[in-house]
Amino acid sequence: MLTQALVLITSGSGFGLLPPGSIVFSILALPAVGVAALMAGFRLRSRKY
């Protein structure tokens, strides 16, 4: 997220696109977060038995 802010500032766009960009990046990150949580659950469940 910090890189996105730096690019927006250096390109002269200011902070106008930062909130929509943050929303898009967070939506795009949801599948990876879900897969990581699922795999962590499988890993913890396999260690219990």
Order of alpha helices (4+ residues) and beta strands (2+ residues): alpha-alpha
